[in-house]
């Protein structure tokens, strides 16, 4: 029987500031995002990984994200994706 294997591609967009707050509020001694990524890889290929956060406030997490051996992240500050002047309806 000729069976096709389907590859699933995923994009991961992470509101990392909320992850960091959750880790702090749960009093975890450490958080390993690599375990989350390894679990997602069971579902398919992660082709884009982007983490948004105010990295100046969460520097300890930024260093960890940049030093993961097998997963390159694009780290973006929220201020670069949110317009500086938000318009409100009249």
C-alpha positions as CSV (number, residue, x, y, z in Angstrom):
1,X,0.0,0.0,0.0
2,X,1.3,3.4,-1.0
3,X,0.8,5.7,2.0
4,X,1.5,9.5,1.8
5,X,3.0,11.1,4.8
6,X,1.7,14.7,5.3
7,X,4.1,17.2,6.8
8,X,2.5,19.9,8.9
9,X,4.2,23.3,9.0
10,X,3.5,25.5,12.0
11,X,4.3,29.1,12.9
12,X,4.7,29.8,16.6
13,X,3.9,33.3,17.9
14,X,4.5,33.6,21.6
15,X,3.4,36.4,23.9
16,X,6.4,35.7,26.1
17,X,5.6,38.4,28.6
18,X,2.6,36.4,29.7
19,X,4.7,33.2,29.9
20,X,7.2,35.0,32.1
21,X,4.5,36.4,34.4
22,X,2.9,32.9,34.6
23,X,6.3,31.4,35.6
24,X,6.8,34.0,38.2
25,X,3.2,33.7,39.6
26,X,3.4,29.9,39.8
27,X,6.7,30.2,41.7
28,X,8.5,27.9,39.3
29,X,12.3,27.8,39.9
30,X,12.8,27.6,36.2
31,X,10.9,27.4,32.9
32,X,12.2,25.4,29.9
33,X,10.6,26.5,26.7
34,X,12.5,23.8,24.9
35,X,10.2,21.2,26.3
36,X,7.3,23.0,24.8
37,X,9.0,23.1,21.4
38,X,9.9,19.5,21.5
39,X,6.2,18.6,22.2
40,X,5.1,20.8,19.3
41,X,7.6,19.1,17.0
42,X,5.7,15.9,17.5
43,X,2.9,17.6,15.6
44,X,5.0,18.9,12.7
45,X,7.7,21.3,11.6
46,X,8.0,24.7,13.2
47,X,9.0,27.0,10.4
48,X,8.7,30.4,12.2
49,X,9.3,31.1,15.9
50,X,8.6,34.6,17.0
51,X,8.5,35.7,20.7
52,X,7.1,39.1,21.7
53,X,8.0,40.7,25.0
54,X,9.4,43.8,26.6
55,X,12.8,42.2,26.6
56,X,14.3,45.1,28.7
57,X,12.1,44.0,31.6
58,X,12.7,40.3,31.2
59,X,16.4,40.1,30.4
60,X,17.0,36.8,32.2
61,X,14.5,35.1,29.8
62,X,16.0,36.8,26.7
63,X,19.4,35.3,27.4
64,X,17.8,31.8,27.7
65,X,15.9,32.2,24.5
66,X,19.0,33.3,22.6
67,X,21.1,30.4,23.8
68,X,18.8,27.5,23.0
69,X,21.0,25.2,21.0
70,X,18.6,23.9,18.4
71,X,15.8,26.5,18.2
72,X,16.5,30.0,16.7
73,X,14.0,32.6,17.8
74,X,13.1,36.0,16.4
75,X,12.8,38.1,19.5
76,X,10.7,41.3,19.0
77,X,9.8,44.1,21.4
78,X,6.1,44.8,21.7
79,X,6.8,48.4,21.0
80,X,8.0,47.5,17.5
81,X,4.6,45.9,16.6
82,X,2.2,48.2,18.4
83,X,1.7,51.6,16.9
84,X,2.9,54.4,19.2
85,X,-0.4,56.3,18.8
86,X,-3.5,54.1,19.0
87,X,-6.6,55.7,17.5
88,X,-9.9,55.4,19.3
89,X,-13.3,55.5,17.7
90,X,-15.2,58.8,18.1
